[in-house]
Amino acid sequence: MILFISPHLDDIALSCGGYVRQLASRGAQVTIATVCTADRPVGQPLSDTAAFVHGEWQLGDDQPYAFRRAEDVRACAVLGATPIHLDLLDAIYRHDDGPSVQPLYARSAAPDSGRRNFIGGDVHPHDWRYFALRVKQALQVPMCDAEHVYCPLGIGGHVDHVIVRGAVEALAIASHLTYYEDYPYADKLDWRDSDVTAGLAPTLVHLGEAEIAARIDAIACYASQQVALFKPAETMPTRVRNYIAAAGGERYWKRR
């Protein structure tokens, strides 16, 4: 079994959809294990950060992750992969253990950037202490069954991507681990000189038209994410094609 590890319910389609389709078409058993898939705990107050993100998803404030999990099942079917949902909370829902239940990633005074301070900011110490351990525990079983594992580089610094990478590295044999470029962050940021690829060398997977089309079709299954990721949403197919063309395929990274 080949295992692709996704922090959220769209990251593999966004970043690796062409290669997943290629592997599945060759008869490989491909599994996509997504870490952050749980519904917000009943009765937990909605933080301003979560409310802002819910507004982008346009799925209401009740339990939008039920809809998002259904999107993922459809996308995995397009790619020929088996989905596993590990039922841990997204950063926008995580909070401390104090009596007032303070969110770990609350909006700061900055008008816009603070609404997304879980992207490009520091991982909260509470997350390193508790959530990172839960991620490692959740990944142990699927990783034990995997011949090879793919995990995010962490381009863009989303705290969930950073934590997932650290958890995978703590569990995986280096020779069995490959990193993927976090799209669309990799298309928006100047990351080549950052430390995310330190000690790594790139390899290229060439894609045919059917595989490129499958990646685009799988991304389109995540209707709730189109506005947040692609503004306007209609630009998604062209932007994905342009990124693949610039790279010459899908680029992956391995230890030197």
C-alpha positions as CSV (number, residue, x, y, z in Angstrom):
1,M,0.0,0.0,0.0
2,I,1.2,3.5,-0.9
3,L,0.2,6.1,1.7
4,F,-0.4,9.8,1.0
5,I,-0.8,11.7,4.2
6,S,-3.0,14.8,4.0
7,P,-3.4,17.4,6.8
8,H,-6.8,18.5,5.4
9,L,-9.5,17.1,3.2
10,D,-8.1,18.5,-0.1
11,D,-4.3,18.6,0.2
12,I,-3.6,15.5,-1.8
13,A,-5.9,16.3,-4.7
14,L,-4.4,19.8,-4.7
15,S,-0.8,18.7,-4.5
16,C,-0.5,15.1,-5.8
17,G,-3.6,14.3,-7.7
18,G,-1.9,13.5,-11.0
19,Y,0.6,11.1,-9.4
20,V,-2.1,9.4,-7.3
21,R,-4.1,8.8,-10.4
22,Q,-1.1,7.5,-12.2
23,L,-0.2,5.1,-9.5
24,A,-3.8,3.8,-9.2
25,S,-4.1,3.4,-13.0
26,R,-1.0,1.1,-12.8
27,G,-2.7,-1.1,-10.3
28,A,-1.2,0.3,-7.1
29,Q,-3.2,0.3,-3.9
30,V,-3.2,4.0,-2.9
31,T,-4.6,5.2,0.4
32,I,-5.1,8.8,1.4
33,A,-5.1,9.3,5.2
34,T,-6.4,12.7,6.2
35,V,-5.6,14.0,9.7
36,C,-8.0,16.9,10.4
37,T,-11.5,15.6,9.6
38,A,-13.4,15.9,12.9
39,D,-16.6,17.9,13.5
40,R,-16.4,20.8,15.9
41,P,-17.3,19.5,19.5
42,V,-21.0,20.1,20.2
43,G,-21.4,23.3,22.3
44,Q,-17.9,24.6,21.8
45,P,-18.0,28.3,21.0
46,L,-17.1,29.3,17.4
47,S,-13.9,31.4,17.5
48,D,-13.6,34.5,15.3
49,T,-11.0,32.6,13.3
50,A,-13.3,29.7,12.7
51,A,-16.2,32.0,11.9
52,F,-14.1,33.7,9.2
53,V,-13.1,30.4,7.6
54,H,-16.7,29.1,7.8
55,G,-17.7,32.2,5.9
56,E,-15.3,31.2,3.1
57,W,-16.6,27.6,3.0
58,Q,-20.3,28.8,2.8
59,L,-21.5,25.6,4.5
60,G,-23.0,27.2,7.6
61,D,-21.7,27.2,11.2
62,D,-23.2,23.9,12.4
63,Q,-21.0,20.9,11.3
64,P,-19.4,21.8,7.9
65,Y,-16.9,18.9,8.1
66,A,-19.7,16.4,7.4
67,F,-20.0,18.0,3.9
68,R,-16.2,18.3,3.6
69,R,-15.8,14.5,4.3
70,A,-18.3,13.8,1.6
71,E,-16.3,16.0,-0.8
72,D,-13.2,14.0,0.0
73,V,-14.9,10.6,-0.7
74,R,-15.9,11.9,-4.2
75,A,-12.4,13.2,-4.9
76,C,-10.7,10.0,-3.9
77,A,-13.0,8.1,-6.2
78,V,-11.9,10.3,-9.1
79,L,-8.3,9.6,-8.2
80,G,-8.8,5.8,-7.6
81,A,-7.6,6.0,-4.0
82,T,-9.0,4.8,-0.7
83,P,-9.8,7.5,1.9
84,I,-9.1,7.2,5.6
85,H,-10.3,9.9,8.0
86,L,-8.4,10.1,11.2
87,D,-10.9,12.3,13.1
88,L,-8.7,15.0,14.6
89,L,-9.6,18.6,14.9
90,D,-8.6,21.4,12.4
91,A,-6.5,24.2,13.9
92,I,-9.4,26.6,13.7
93,Y,-11.3,24.5,16.3
94,R,-8.4,23.6,18.7
95,H,-8.3,25.3,22.1
96,D,-6.5,25.2,25.4
97,D,-7.4,23.3,28.5
98,G,-8.4,26.4,30.6
99,P,-11.8,26.9,32.1
100,S,-12.6,29.6,29.5
101,V,-11.7,27.4,26.5
102,Q,-9.5,29.9,24.6
103,P,-8.8,29.1,20.9
104,L,-5.2,28.5,20.1
105,Y,-5.3,30.5,16.9
106,A,-7.6,33.5,17.7
107,R,-7.7,36.5,15.4
108,S,-5.1,39.2,16.2
109,A,-5.3,42.9,15.8
110,A,-4.2,42.8,12.2
111,P,-7.3,43.3,10.0
112,D,-6.8,40.3,7.7
113,S,-3.7,38.3,8.5
114,G,-4.8,37.6,12.0
115,R,-7.9,35.8,10.7
116,R,-5.5,33.2,9.3
117,N,-2.8,33.3,11.9
118,F,-2.7,29.5,11.8
119,I,-0.9,30.0,8.4
120,G,2.6,31.2,8.5
121,G,2.6,31.8,12.3
122,D,4.2,29.7,15.1
123,V,2.7,26.5,16.2
124,H,1.1,27.0,19.6
125,P,3.1,25.3,22.4
126,H,-0.1,23.5,23.5
127,D,-0.3,22.0,20.0
128,W,3.3,20.7,20.2
129,R,2.6,19.3,23.6
130,Y,-0.7,17.5,22.9
131,F,-1.9,17.6,19.3
132,A,1.4,16.5,17.8
133,L,1.3,13.4,20.0
134,R,-2.3,12.6,18.9
135,V,-1.3,13.0,15.3
136,K,1.6,10.5,15.8
137,Q,-0.7,8.0,17.5
138,A,-3.4,8.3,14.7
139,L,-0.8,7.8,12.0
140,Q,0.9,4.7,13.5
141,V,-1.5,2.1,12.1
142,P,-1.8,3.3,8.5
143,M,2.0,4.0,8.3
144,C,2.8,0.5,9.6
145,D,1.0,-1.0,6.5
146,A,2.6,1.4,4.0
147,E,5.4,0.5,1.6
148,H,6.0,4.1,1.0
149,V,4.8,7.3,2.6
150,Y,4.2,10.8,1.1
151,C,3.8,13.8,3.4
152,P,3.8,17.6,3.0
153,L,6.9,19.8,2.9
154,G,5.0,22.4,4.9
155,I,5.4,25.2,2.4
156,G,3.4,28.2,3.6
157,G,3.7,27.3,7.3
158,H,0.2,26.1,8.0
159,V,0.4,24.8,11.5
160,D,-1.4,21.6,10.6
161,H,1.0,20.9,7.8
162,V,4.0,21.6,10.0
163,I,2.7,19.3,12.8
164,V,1.9,16.5,10.3
165,R,5.3,16.7,8.8
166,G,7.0,16.4,12.2
167,A,4.8,13.5,13.2
168,V,5.5,11.6,10.0
169,E,9.2,12.2,10.3
170,A,9.1,10.8,13.8
171,L,7.5,7.6,12.6
172,A,8.9,7.0,9.1
173,I,12.0,5.3,7.8
174,A,13.8,8.1,5.8
175,S,14.3,5.9,2.7
176,H,10.5,5.2,2.6
177,L,9.5,8.8,2.9
178,T,8.9,11.4,0.1
179,Y,7.7,15.0,0.5
180,Y,5.2,16.8,-1.8
181,E,4.9,20.5,-2.5
182,D,1.9,22.0,-0.7
183,Y,-0.2,23.5,-3.5
184,P,-1.4,26.3,-3.8
185,Y,1.0,27.7,-1.2
186,A,3.9,26.6,-3.4
187,D,2.5,28.6,-6.3
188,K,2.0,31.8,-4.2
189,L,5.2,32.0,-2.2
190,D,8.9,32.3,-2.8
191,W,9.9,29.2,-0.8
192,R,12.8,27.7,-2.7
193,D,15.5,29.2,-0.4
194,S,13.6,28.3,2.8
195,D,14.6,25.5,5.1
196,V,11.6,23.3,4.1
197,T,13.8,21.5,1.5
198,A,17.0,21.5,3.5
199,G,18.8,18.2,2.9
200,L,16.3,17.2,0.2
201,A,16.6,16.7,-3.6
202,P,13.8,17.0,-6.1
203,T,12.5,14.3,-8.4
204,L,10.0,14.8,-11.2
205,V,6.9,12.8,-12.0
206,H,5.7,13.4,-15.6
207,L,2.0,13.5,-16.1
208,G,-0.2,12.7,-19.1
209,E,-3.3,14.7,-20.0
210,A,-5.6,12.1,-18.3
211,E,-3.7,12.5,-15.0
212,I,-3.7,16.3,-15.2
213,A,-7.4,16.2,-15.9
214,A,-8.0,13.8,-12.9
215,R,-6.1,16.2,-10.6
216,I,-8.3,19.1,-11.7
217,D,-11.5,17.1,-11.5
218,A,-10.6,15.9,-8.0
219,I,-9.8,19.5,-6.8
220,A,-13.2,20.5,-8.2
221,C,-14.9,18.0,-5.9
222,Y,-14.0,20.3,-3.0
223,A,-16.6,22.9,-3.9
224,S,-16.4,24.5,-0.4
225,Q,-12.7,25.3,-0.9
226,Q,-12.8,27.0,-4.3
227,V,-13.4,30.5,-3.2
228,A,-10.8,30.4,-0.4
229,L,-8.1,28.9,-2.5
230,F,-8.7,30.4,-6.0
231,K,-10.0,33.9,-6.3
232,P,-11.9,33.8,-8.5
233,A,-12.7,30.1,-8.4
234,E,-13.0,29.8,-12.2
235,T,-9.2,30.3,-12.5
236,M,-8.5,26.9,-10.8
237,P,-8.0,24.7,-13.9
238,T,-5.7,27.2,-15.6
239,R,-3.6,27.8,-12.5
240,V,-3.2,24.1,-11.8
241,R,-2.2,23.5,-15.4
242,N,0.3,26.4,-15.4
243,Y,1.9,25.1,-12.2
244,I,2.3,21.6,-13.6
245,A,3.7,23.0,-16.9
246,A,6.2,25.2,-15.1
247,A,7.5,22.2,-13.1
248,G,7.3,19.8,-16.0
249,G,5.0,17.5,-14.0
250,E,4.6,17.0,-10.3
251,R,7.8,17.6,-8.2
252,Y,8.6,15.5,-5.1
253,W,11.5,15.7,-2.7
254,K,13.6,13.0,-1.0
255,R,16.5,12.9,1.4
256,R,19.8,13.2,-0.3
